């Protein structure tokens, strides 16, 4: 067996690595549809890259889409 501190540091590294990999996978899944939504709304598709920012990136994208005026105008239910 090893030193307990080594085990704790190793476990912490494993947890952080798993979080980062999971976050990256989720961000990559969200980037493509968000890119399309942003371009249809008239924003730059690069806005969807905020999903790569851990913890607050998705909230930034949602806030911009929800609270700003869309350059292409808001879609009405009968308009495509």
C-alpha positions in Angstrom: 0.0 0.0 0.0 1.0 3.6 -0.4 0.9 6.8 1.5 -2.7 8.0 2.2 -1.9 11.4 0.8 -0.8 9.9 -2.5 -4.1 8.0 -2.7 -6.2 11.1 -2.0 -4.3 13.2 -4.6 -4.7 10.4 -7.1 -8.4 10.1 -6.5 -8.8 13.9 -6.8 -6.9 13.9 -10.1 -9.2 11.1 -11.3 -12.3 13.0 -10.3 -11.2 16.3 -11.9 -10.2 14.4 -15.1 -13.6 12.7 -15.3 -15.4 16.0 -14.8 -13.4 17.7 -17.5 -13.9 14.9 -20.0 -17.6 14.8 -19.2 -17.9 18.5 -19.6 -16.0 18.5 -22.9 -18.3 15.7 -24.3 -21.5 17.5 -23.2 -20.2 20.8 -24.6 -19.4 19.2 -28.0 -22.9 17.8 -28.1 -24.4 21.2 -27.4 -22.2 23.3 -29.7 -23.7 22.1 -33.0 -27.4 22.8 -32.3 -26.6 26.0 -30.5 -24.5 27.1 -33.5 -27.5 26.6 -35.8 -29.9 28.5 -33.4 -27.5 31.4 -33.1 -27.0 31.7 -36.9 -30.8 31.6 -37.5 -31.3 34.2 -34.9 -28.7 36.4 -36.6 -25.9 36.1 -34.1 -22.5 34.7 -34.8 -22.3 30.9 -34.5 -19.2 31.3 -32.5 -21.4 32.4 -29.6 -22.0 28.7 -29.1 -18.4 28.1 -28.2 -19.2 29.6 -24.7 -20.4 26.0 -23.9 -16.7 25.2 -23.5 -16.4 27.5 -20.5 -17.0 25.2 -17.5 -20.0 25.8 -15.2 -21.2 29.2 -16.6 -20.7 28.9 -20.4 -24.2 27.4 -21.1 -25.8 30.1 -18.9 -24.0 32.8 -20.9 -25.4 31.5 -24.1 -28.9 31.1 -22.8 -28.8 34.6 -21.3 -27.7 36.2 -24.6 -30.4 34.3 -26.5 -33.1 35.0 -24.0 -32.5 38.6 -23.1 -31.1 40.3 -26.2 -32.9 41.5 -29.3 -32.3 39.1 -32.2 -30.8 40.7 -35.3 -33.1 38.6 -37.6 -36.2 39.3 -35.5 -38.1 36.9 -33.3 -39.8 34.0 -34.8 -43.6 34.0 -34.6 -45.4 30.6 -34.3 -46.5 30.7 -38.0 -43.2 32.0 -39.4 -40.3 29.9 -40.4 
